[in-house]
Amino acid sequence: MSIEWKGVMPAVTTKFTSDDKLDLRIQEVNLKAQLDAGVHGIVLGGTLGEASTLLEEEKSELIKLTKAVVNGKVPVLMNIAEQSTKMAIAVAQKAEKEDVDGLMMLPPMRYKADDRETVEYFKTVANNTSLPIMLYNNPVDYKIEVTLDMLDELISSCKNIEAVKESTRDISNVTRIKNRFGDRVKIMTGVDTLALESLLMGADGWIAGLVCAFPAETVAIYELQRAGKIKEALDIYRWFLPLLELDINPKLVQNIKLAEVATGIGTEYVRTPRLPLYGSERKHVQQIIDSSLKNRPVLPNYKNL
């Protein structure tokens, strides 16, 4: 399946049971909720998906389940977050054999590569798979920035590098990318608290986090702004912001999983060394969730815009 880099693509959480196994039943419940809301793709094994804790066979199980549930309706992407080029190539090629539709790629993990090393890393992996690739540019969290010059070199060498997950937190970077590359590089905003602003500045879509718990509200914002109904989108977005701020937090996984419990499409179990929220921290997050649910907006018929 070719990928249209647009719309809302959830970076889905990985559901676990109380005894630390994959909870495929609730994973399916959540995936169906995403599809029912009208998402445009599914991203597996991202930061929210606790990828660094997953065994290879667990990643394969998640791919198999997701492909079966999605049944060709939207593309399924697997994230690559590895410590070496060799490992990244192996993950990419395994994902391709398992019929994944595309890849999201982080820079090398642990080692802080310089610009030349980062370009060579991305280029080598891209040249060893035929899958379309979205580069994840998040220097805030991963300390490596893909500059425009680096991106220029990469897309000149690798036709399958098609998109960037823009998470620099610099809203003007959307315009810089559009000015320099036009439609050659699609932009998927990756920061929930800058999502509507990024879309209005020309981003093509949204790799979202709180969508895991609130899929309909997330897709509604995208569809409304796309249809030019900015006030309606803004009204939902303003309601949503306290929840979206749970995504830009070191405990985003725990925060969003707690929200999934509140909306009935997830569990709170995380894989150690993560632990569920506790004490005053948990109380604070729960208050944000409860307050938002009390004031949850009635959505317009966004699916038929």
C-alpha positions as CSV (number, residue, x, y, z in Angstrom):
1,M,0.0,0.0,0.0
2,S,1.4,3.4,-0.9
3,I,1.0,6.0,1.8
4,E,-0.8,9.3,1.6
5,W,1.0,11.4,4.2
6,K,-2.0,13.2,5.6
7,G,-4.6,13.2,8.3
8,V,-4.3,11.8,11.8
9,M,-2.1,8.8,12.5
10,P,-2.1,7.6,16.1
11,A,1.2,6.6,17.7
12,V,-0.7,3.8,19.5
13,T,0.3,2.6,22.9
14,T,1.1,-1.0,23.5
15,K,-1.4,-2.7,25.8
16,F,-0.1,-5.1,28.5
17,T,-1.8,-7.4,30.9
18,S,-1.2,-7.4,34.7
19,D,1.3,-10.2,34.2
20,D,3.3,-8.3,31.6
21,K,2.1,-10.0,28.4
22,L,0.7,-8.3,25.4
23,D,-3.0,-7.6,25.8
24,L,-4.1,-8.3,22.3
25,R,-7.8,-8.1,23.2
26,I,-7.7,-4.5,24.4
27,Q,-5.2,-3.6,21.7
28,E,-7.9,-4.6,19.2
29,V,-10.5,-2.6,21.1
30,N,-8.4,0.5,20.8
31,L,-7.5,-0.1,17.1
32,K,-11.2,-0.4,16.3
33,A,-11.9,2.8,18.1
34,Q,-9.2,4.6,16.1
35,L,-10.7,3.2,12.8
36,D,-14.2,4.1,13.8
37,A,-13.1,7.7,14.4
38,G,-11.7,7.9,10.9
39,V,-7.9,7.9,11.5
40,H,-5.7,7.8,8.4
41,G,-2.9,5.4,9.5
42,I,-1.5,3.6,12.5
43,V,2.0,3.9,13.9
44,L,3.3,1.0,15.9
45,G,6.3,0.8,18.3
46,G,6.9,4.5,18.8
47,T,7.8,6.2,22.1
48,L,4.2,5.8,23.2
49,G,4.4,2.2,22.1
50,E,7.2,1.5,24.6
51,A,9.3,0.1,21.7
52,S,12.5,-0.1,23.6
53,T,10.9,-2.6,25.9
54,L,9.4,-4.9,23.3
55,L,10.7,-8.2,22.2
56,E,11.1,-8.9,18.5
57,E,8.3,-11.5,18.6
58,E,6.0,-9.1,20.4
59,K,6.6,-6.5,17.6
60,S,5.6,-9.2,15.1
61,E,2.5,-10.1,17.1
62,L,1.5,-6.4,17.1
63,I,2.0,-6.1,13.4
64,K,0.0,-9.2,12.7
65,L,-2.9,-8.1,14.8
66,T,-2.9,-4.6,13.5
67,K,-2.8,-5.7,9.9
68,A,-5.7,-8.0,10.5
69,V,-7.8,-5.4,12.3
70,V,-7.0,-2.6,9.8
71,N,-7.7,-5.0,6.8
72,G,-6.2,-2.6,4.3
73,K,-8.3,0.4,5.3
74,V,-5.3,2.6,6.3
75,P,-1.5,2.1,6.2
76,V,0.3,0.5,9.1
77,L,3.8,1.9,10.0
78,M,6.5,0.5,12.2
79,N,8.9,2.7,14.1
80,I,12.7,2.1,13.9
81,A,14.7,3.2,17.0
82,E,17.9,1.2,17.1
83,Q,21.4,1.6,18.4
84,S,23.2,0.6,15.2
85,T,22.8,0.8,11.4
86,K,23.0,-2.9,11.2
87,M,20.2,-3.4,13.7
88,A,18.1,-0.7,12.0
89,I,18.4,-2.4,8.6
90,A,17.4,-5.8,10.1
91,V,14.3,-4.3,11.7
92,A,13.3,-2.5,8.5
93,Q,13.7,-5.6,6.4
94,K,11.8,-7.8,8.9
95,A,9.0,-5.2,8.9
96,E,8.9,-5.3,5.1
97,K,8.6,-9.1,5.1
98,E,5.8,-8.8,7.6
99,D,3.9,-6.6,5.2
100,V,4.2,-3.3,7.0
101,D,3.3,-0.4,4.7
102,G,5.9,2.1,5.9
103,L,8.5,3.1,8.5
104,M,9.0,5.9,10.9
105,M,12.7,6.3,11.7
106,L,14.4,7.9,14.7
107,P,18.1,8.9,14.6
108,P,20.6,6.4,16.2
109,M,19.7,5.8,19.9
110,R,22.2,6.4,22.7
111,Y,25.1,7.6,20.5
112,K,24.8,11.3,19.6
113,A,25.7,11.1,16.0
114,D,26.9,14.3,14.2
115,D,25.3,15.5,11.0
116,R,27.4,13.4,8.7
117,E,26.8,10.2,10.7
118,T,23.1,10.9,11.0
119,V,22.7,11.4,7.3
120,E,24.7,8.2,6.5
121,Y,22.6,6.3,9.0
122,F,19.3,7.3,7.5
123,K,20.6,6.9,3.9
124,T,22.0,3.4,4.5
125,V,18.8,2.1,6.0
126,A,16.6,3.7,3.3
127,N,18.7,2.2,0.6
128,N,18.2,-1.3,2.2
129,T,14.4,-1.2,2.1
130,S,11.8,-0.3,-0.5
131,L,9.3,0.9,2.2
132,P,8.4,4.6,2.3
133,I,10.0,6.3,5.2
134,M,9.1,9.2,7.5
135,L,12.0,10.7,9.4
136,Y,11.3,11.6,13.0
137,N,12.9,15.0,13.7
138,N,12.8,15.5,17.5
139,P,16.0,17.3,18.7
140,V,14.3,18.2,22.0
141,D,14.0,14.6,23.2
142,Y,16.6,12.8,21.1
143,K,19.3,15.6,20.9
144,I,19.9,15.2,17.1
145,E,18.3,17.6,14.6
146,V,17.8,16.8,11.0
147,T,18.5,20.2,9.5
148,L,17.1,21.4,6.1
149,D,20.5,20.8,4.5
150,M,20.6,17.3,5.8
151,L,17.1,16.6,4.7
152,D,17.9,18.0,1.2
153,E,20.8,15.5,0.9
154,L,18.7,12.6,2.1
155,I,15.8,13.2,-0.2
156,S,18.1,13.7,-3.1
157,S,19.7,10.3,-2.5
158,C,16.7,8.3,-1.3
159,K,13.4,8.5,-3.1
160,N,11.6,6.5,-0.4
161,I,12.3,9.2,2.2
162,E,8.9,10.9,1.7
163,A,8.0,12.6,5.0
164,V,9.2,14.1,8.2
165,K,7.6,14.0,11.6
166,E,8.2,17.6,12.6
167,S,8.8,17.8,16.4
168,T,11.3,20.6,16.8
169,R,8.8,22.7,18.7
170,D,9.6,25.5,16.3
171,I,6.3,26.2,14.5
172,S,8.1,28.3,11.8
173,N,9.9,25.1,10.7
174,V,6.8,24.0,8.9
175,T,7.0,27.0,6.7
176,R,10.8,26.5,6.2
177,I,10.2,23.0,5.0
178,K,7.4,24.0,2.7
179,N,9.3,26.9,1.2
180,R,12.3,24.7,0.5
181,F,10.8,21.4,-0.6
182,G,7.2,22.1,-1.5
183,D,5.3,18.8,-1.7
184,R,8.4,16.7,-2.1
185,V,8.6,16.4,1.7
186,K,5.3,15.8,3.5
187,I,5.0,17.2,7.0
188,M,3.4,15.3,9.9
189,T,3.3,17.4,13.0
190,G,4.4,15.4,16.0
191,V,3.7,17.7,19.0
192,D,0.2,17.5,20.2
193,T,0.2,21.0,21.7
194,L,1.3,22.6,18.4
195,A,-0.9,20.4,16.2
196,L,-3.6,22.8,15.1
197,E,-1.1,25.6,14.6
198,S,1.1,23.3,12.5
199,L,-1.8,22.2,10.4
200,L,-2.9,25.8,9.7
201,M,0.7,26.6,8.7
202,G,0.6,23.8,6.1
203,A,1.5,20.6,7.8
204,D,-0.1,17.7,6.0
205,G,-1.1,15.6,9.0
206,W,-0.7,14.8,12.7
207,I,1.2,11.9,14.4
208,A,-0.9,12.1,17.5
209,G,-0.6,11.0,21.1
210,L,-3.8,11.8,23.0
211,V,-5.7,10.4,20.1
212,C,-5.0,7.0,21.8
213,A,-7.7,8.0,24.3
214,F,-9.7,10.6,22.4
215,P,-9.7,9.5,18.7
216,A,-12.9,11.3,17.6
217,E,-11.9,14.7,19.0
218,T,-8.5,14.4,17.4
219,V,-9.8,13.5,13.9
220,A,-12.5,16.1,14.2
221,I,-9.9,18.9,14.7
222,Y,-8.1,17.7,11.6
223,E,-11.2,17.4,9.4
224,L,-12.7,20.7,10.5
225,Q,-9.6,22.7,9.9
226,R,-9.2,21.0,6.5
227,A,-12.7,22.1,5.6
228,G,-12.0,25.7,6.6
229,K,-14.1,25.5,9.7
230,I,-11.4,27.0,11.9
231,K,-13.6,28.3,14.7
232,E,-15.2,24.8,15.2
233,A,-11.7,23.2,15.2
234,L,-10.4,25.8,17.6
235,D,-13.3,25.3,20.1
236,I,-12.4,21.6,20.3
237,Y,-8.7,22.3,20.4
238,R,-9.0,24.8,23.3
239,W,-11.0,22.2,25.3
240,F,-8.4,19.6,24.4
241,L,-5.2,21.5,25.4
242,P,-5.0,20.5,29.0
243,L,-5.1,16.9,27.9
244,L,-2.7,17.5,25.0
245,E,-0.2,18.8,27.5
246,L,0.0,15.4,29.0
247,D,1.9,14.3,25.9
248,I,4.8,16.7,26.4
249,N,5.9,15.2,29.6
250,P,8.5,12.5,30.6
251,K,5.6,10.3,31.7
252,L,3.6,10.7,28.6
253,V,3.1,6.9,28.3
254,Q,1.6,6.6,31.8
255,N,-0.5,9.8,31.3
256,I,-2.0,8.7,28.1
257,K,-2.6,5.2,29.3
258,L,-4.5,6.6,32.3
259,A,-6.6,8.6,29.9
260,E,-7.3,5.5,27.8
261,V,-8.7,3.8,31.0
262,A,-11.0,6.8,31.5
263,T,-12.4,6.5,28.0
264,G,-12.7,2.7,28.1
265,I,-10.3,1.8,25.4
266,G,-7.1,0.9,27.3
267,T,-5.4,-0.3,30.4
268,E,-2.9,1.3,32.7
269,Y,-0.3,-1.4,32.7
270,V,3.2,-0.3,31.5
271,R,6.4,-2.3,31.2
272,T,9.1,-1.8,33.8
273,P,11.1,0.2,34.5
274,R,8.1,2.4,33.9
275,L,5.5,2.2,36.7
276,P,1.9,3.5,36.7
277,L,1.4,7.0,38.1
278,Y,1.3,7.2,41.9
279,G,0.3,9.6,44.7
280,S,-0.1,13.3,44.0
281,E,1.2,13.0,40.4
282,R,-1.5,10.5,39.6
283,K,-4.1,12.6,41.4
284,H,-3.1,15.7,39.3
285,V,-3.3,13.8,36.0
286,Q,-6.6,12.2,36.9
287,Q,-8.1,15.6,37.8
288,I,-7.2,16.9,34.3
289,I,-8.8,13.9,32.7
290,D,-11.9,14.0,34.9
291,S,-12.4,17.8,34.3
292,S,-12.0,17.3,30.6
293,L,-14.5,14.5,30.5
294,K,-17.1,16.6,32.4
295,N,-16.8,19.3,29.7
296,R,-16.4,17.0,26.7
297,P,-17.7,18.7,23.6
298,V,-20.4,17.5,21.4
299,L,-18.7,16.9,18.1
300,P,-20.1,18.1,14.7
301,N,-20.6,15.6,11.9
302,Y,-17.0,15.9,10.9
303,K,-16.9,12.7,8.9
304,N,-19.0,14.2,6.1
305,L,-17.3,17.5,5.6
